[in-house]
Amino acid sequence: MRATHVNVRSLGRAGWLLAFAMVPAGALAADPAAVSFSHKDWALQCDNTRACAAVGYQAESGDSEPVSIRLTRAAGPGTAVQVDLQVYTEKASPAALQVTAGKFRLTGLDGNSPQVPAAQVPRLLQELLRSEEAIVTAGKDRWVLSLAGANAVLLKMDEVQGRLNTPGAIVRKGTQPESTVPPAVPAPVVKSVKPIPARKGDAALAGPLLAAVGRADLEGQCNGGLPDASDVKVHRLTDRKLLLEVPCGMGAYNFSSLLFMTNDRAPYQPRLLEDVDGEFDPATGEVRSAMKGRGIGDCWWMRSWRFDGKGFVLTGEQGDSMCRGFPGGAWQLPAYVTR
């Protein structure tokens, strides 16, 4: 079976449960430099460094089994396009794949990790822009990759990376010097601080901390019923600060928690972390959130934060909102990256 599986608990704010189907990938990205764009069967995600990934799938209204192509390119002049393929089948993964697009034909691609050789990428790109579909085969098995939307998405990729009218552009080539292409934006550096070990008696604070939060605040945000002290988790952050993890929302296939930073003694003064949600890992100080777009789990959106000694800072955001039949999702496209 050829697919990417995401073994992570489905978490996310209750409001996201409905918003996911309507908000394009990357719309929640923390940095305005991150760009999302989609047209027909293709989509683009560029992160805050200007690195971009364009993906295409089988036609949503067609009868092809799931197939996808991913074109990735780092920012800056002279960078190459990398092309990866993926097919899904309930049979064993094919040993080798063949790709045909217009006059381009490539055989012998590794069925487990099909990547187009760098020397063949320019020819393939030409045919992707000229054709209506590309065919991937393995023996008698056949997948049809739609190219509807490819020109618009790849043109947008050139635009975001500042390549329009340069020799390195994918769609709109020109004679403007390659040196005019802007460089990559450095990824932000995040300070990460490991929480200190839990203390005896921390767990017993669940009841008082929950009482300090108050029922009124929880009633307005929790759709899964109000939790009691046995449902919440208390994590030690620093010598005097705690993190209260309150299970709050339940959807068809997503679950959400509210996170509060508090003092470890009265007055507790709980403060809701409004832009942070998910499950806390006390070993690393990381909060991870994963939101599944629909029951089959073929589209996800994920975020992560790290404790920096004072609060939580976004460290990563990635996903793919095109739900096209790959259990676990076909790709995770970065929208926000850090160091």
C-alpha positions in Angstrom: 0.0 0.0 0.0 1.6 3.3 -1.1 0.5 6.1 1.2 1.7 8.4 3.9 0.3 7.6 7.3 0.1 10.2 10.1 0.0 8.5 13.5 -1.0 11.5 15.6 -3.9 12.3 17.8 -6.5 14.6 16.1 -6.5 17.8 18.0 -7.6 21.4 17.3 -9.8 24.2 18.5 -13.5 23.5 18.3 -13.9 26.3 15.8 -11.4 24.8 13.5 -13.5 21.6 13.2 -16.0 23.5 10.9 -13.5 25.9 9.4 -11.1 23.4 8.0 -13.2 22.6 5.0 -13.6 26.2 4.2 -10.2 27.8 5.0 -7.5 27.2 2.4 -4.2 25.6 3.6 -1.9 28.2 5.1 -4.6 30.7 5.8 -3.8 30.2 9.5 0.0 30.6 9.0 1.7 32.9 11.5 3.8 34.7 8.9 2.2 36.9 6.2 5.0 35.7 3.8 3.3 32.3 3.7 1.1 32.0 0.7 -1.6 29.5 -0.3 -3.3 29.3 -3.6 -5.4 26.6 -5.4 -7.0 26.2 -8.7 -9.0 23.2 -9.9 -7.0 20.0 -9.1 -3.7 21.8 -8.1 -2.6 23.7 -5.0 0.4 25.8 -3.9 1.8 26.3 -0.4 4.8 28.6 0.1 6.3 29.0 3.6 7.8 32.0 5.4 11.2 31.4 3.8 9.7 31.6 0.3 10.2 27.9 -0.3 7.3 26.5 -2.3 5.5 23.2 -2.9 2.9 22.7 -5.7 0.8 19.6 -5.7 -1.6 18.1 -8.2 -4.0 15.2 -7.9 -6.4 13.1 -9.9 -9.6 14.9 -11.0 -12.0 15.1 -8.1 -14.9 14.1 -10.4 -12.9 11.3 -12.2 -12.6 7.6 -11.5 -8.8 7.3 -11.1 -7.4 5.9 -8.0 -5.4 8.5 -5.9 -2.3 9.8 -7.6 -0.3 13.0 -6.8 2.7 14.9 -7.9 4.7 17.4 -5.8 7.0 20.1 -7.2 9.2 21.6 -4.5 11.6 24.5 -4.9 13.7 26.5 -2.4 13.8 30.3 -2.8 16.7 32.1 -4.4 18.3 32.3 -7.8 19.4 29.1 -9.6 17.5 26.7 -7.4 16.2 23.5 -9.0 12.8 22.0 -9.0 12.4 18.6 -7.4 9.5 16.4 -8.5 8.1 13.5 -6.5 5.2 11.2 -7.3 2.9 9.2 -5.2 0.2 6.6 -6.0 -2.2 4.8 -3.7 -3.3 1.2 -4.2 -4.7 -1.5 -2.0 -2.3 -3.9 -3.6 1.3 -4.2 -2.7 3.4 -1.2 -3.7 4.4 -1.5 -7.3 8.1 -2.2 -7.9 8.3 0.4 -10.7 6.2 3.1 -12.3 6.0 4.7 -15.7 5.0 8.3 -16.3 3.7 9.7 -19.5 2.8 13.3 -20.2 2.5 14.5 -23.8 5.7 13.5 -25.5 7.5 12.8 -22.2 7.8 9.2 -21.0 9.9 8.0 -18.1 10.1 4.4 -17.0 11.6 2.5 -14.1 10.7 4.9 -11.3 11.1 3.3 -7.9 7.5 2.4 -6.9 8.2 2.9 -3.2 9.7 6.4 -3.5 9.2 7.7 -7.1 11.3 10.8 -7.7 11.9 12.1 -11.2 15.7 12.3 -11.9 16.9 15.9 -12.0 18.0 15.7 -15.6 14.5 14.8 -16.7 12.6 17.5 -14.7 12.9 20.3 -17.4 11.3 18.1 -20.1 8.6 16.9 -17.7 7.7 20.5 -16.7 7.3 21.5 -20.4 4.8 18.7 -21.0 2.9 19.3 -17.7 2.2 22.8 -18.9 1.0 21.7 -22.4 -1.1 18.6 -21.5 -4.4 18.0 -19.9 -3.4 14.9 -18.0 -0.5 12.7 -17.1 -0.7 8.9 -16.9 1.1 6.8 -14.3 1.2 3.1 -14.9 2.5 -0.1 -13.2 1.8 -3.1 -15.3 -2.0 -3.2 -15.8 -2.6 -0.6 -13.1 -3.2 3.0 -14.3 -3.6 6.3 -12.5 -4.7 9.6 -14.2 -3.1 12.8 -12.9 -5.1 15.9 -13.7 -3.2 18.9 -15.0 -6.2 21.2 -14.7 -5.0 24.1 -12.7 -1.2 23.4 -13.1 -0.4 26.4 -15.2 -2.1 28.8 -12.8 -0.6 27.3 -9.7 3.0 27.1 -11.2 2.7 30.7 -12.4 1.7 31.7 -8.9 4.8 29.8 -7.6 7.0 31.8 -10.0 5.4 35.0 -8.8 5.8 34.3 -5.1 9.4 33.4 -5.6 10.1 36.5 -7.8 11.0 34.5 -10.9 8.6 36.0 -13.4 10.4 36.8 -16.7 13.7 35.1 -15.7 15.3 32.1 -17.4 14.5 30.0 -14.3 10.8 30.6 -14.3 8.6 27.6 -14.8 5.8 29.3 -16.7 6.6 32.8 -17.7 10.3 32.7 -18.8 12.2 35.8 -19.9 15.6 37.5 -20.1 15.6 39.3 -16.8 18.8 38.3 -15.0 18.5 35.3 -12.6 20.4 37.4 -10.1 17.2 39.5 -9.6 15.4 36.6 -8.0 15.2 37.4 -4.3 17.0 35.2 -1.8 15.4 32.9 0.8 14.1 34.6 3.9 15.9 33.2 7.0 13.8 31.0 9.2 13.1 32.6 12.6 15.2 31.2 15.5 13.1 30.0 18.4 14.5 29.6 21.9 13.3 26.3 23.4 13.3 25.7 27.1 12.8 22.3 28.6 10.2 22.3 31.4 11.4 21.3 34.9 10.2 17.9 36.3 6.8 17.6 38.0 6.7 18.0 41.7 4.8 16.0 44.3 1.4 17.5 44.7 1.2 19.1 41.2 -1.5 16.6 40.1 -3.6 17.5 43.2 -3.9 21.0 41.9 -6.2 20.0 39.1 -9.3 20.7 41.1 -8.3 24.2 42.4 -7.0 25.2 39.0 -10.1 24.1 37.3 -12.2 26.1 39.8 -10.0 29.1 39.2 -10.8 28.9 35.5 -14.5 29.0 36.2 -17.4 27.3 34.6 -18.6 30.4 32.8 -15.4 30.5 30.7 -15.5 26.9 29.9 -19.3 26.8 29.0 -18.7 29.3 26.3 -16.0 27.3 24.6 -16.5 23.6 25.3 -18.9 21.5 23.2 -18.0 18.2 24.7 -19.5 18.8 28.1 -17.7 20.4 31.0 -14.7 18.5 32.3 -14.1 17.6 35.9 -10.8 17.5 37.8 -10.1 13.9 36.8 -10.1 14.8 33.1 -7.6 17.6 33.2 -3.8 17.4 33.3 -1.4 19.6 35.2 2.1 20.1 33.8 5.1 21.8 35.5 6.8 24.5 33.4 9.0 26.4 35.7 9.6 26.9 39.4 6.4 28.8 39.7 4.4 28.3 36.5 2.1 25.4 35.5 0.2 24.5 32.3 -3.3 23.3 32.7 -4.6 21.1 29.9 -8.4 21.0 29.7 -10.2 18.6 27.3 -12.9 20.7 25.8 -14.4 19.9 22.4 -15.4 16.8 20.7 -16.2 16.5 17.0 -16.8 13.6 14.6 -13.1 12.9 14.3 -11.3 15.8 16.0 -10.8 16.5 19.7 -9.7 19.9 21.2 -8.1 21.0 24.4 -7.8 24.4 26.1 -4.5 25.3 27.6 -4.0 27.7 30.5 -0.8 29.0 32.1 -1.2 29.4 35.8 0.7 30.1 39.0 1.4 27.1 41.2 -0.1 28.7 44.3 -3.0 31.0 45.0 -3.9 33.3 43.4 -3.6 30.9 40.4 -4.6 33.6 37.8 -5.1 31.2 34.9 -4.4 32.7 31.5 -5.9 31.1 28.4 -3.4 30.5 25.6 -5.7 31.7 22.8 -3.5 30.8 19.9 -2.1 27.6 21.2 -4.0 24.3 21.3 -3.3 20.6 21.3 -1.5 18.1 23.5 1.5 19.0 25.6 4.7 16.8 25.8 6.4 17.5 29.1 9.6 15.8 27.9 10.2 18.4 25.2 8.0 21.3 26.1 6.2 21.0 22.8 2.5 21.4 22.1 1.3 19.5 19.0 -2.0 20.0 17.2 -3.3 17.9 14.3 -6.7 18.6 12.6 -8.2 16.0 10.3 -10.3 17.3 7.4 -12.6 14.3 7.2 -13.0 10.8 8.5 -10.8 9.0 6.0 -7.9 11.2 7.2 -6.8 12.1 3.6 -6.2 15.8 4.5 -4.6 17.2 7.7 -3.4 20.5 9.1 -0.8 20.5 11.8 0.9 23.0 14.1 3.5 22.9 16.9 4.7 25.3 19.6 7.6 25.3 22.0 7.9 26.7 25.5 10.5 29.5 25.5 10.7 30.1 29.2 7.8 32.6 29.3 5.2 31.3 26.9 4.7 29.2 23.8 6.0 30.2 20.4 4.8 28.7 17.1 7.6 26.5 15.6 5.9 24.8 12.7 2.7 24.7 10.6 2.1 22.4 7.7 -0.7 20.5 5.9 -2.6 19.9 2.7 -6.3 20.8 2.5 -6.9 18.9 -0.8 -8.8 15.7 0.3 -8.1 13.3 -2.5 -8.3 9.8 -1.1 -4.8 9.2 0.3 -5.4 7.6 3.8 -3.2 9.6 6.2 -2.7 12.3 3.6 -0.4 12.5 0.6 1.9 15.3 1.6 2.6 17.7 4.5 3.4 21.1 2.9 5.2 23.5 5.2 3.5 26.9 5.7 5.8 28.0 8.6 9.2 26.8 9.6 11.7 27.8 12.3 15.1 27.0 13.6 
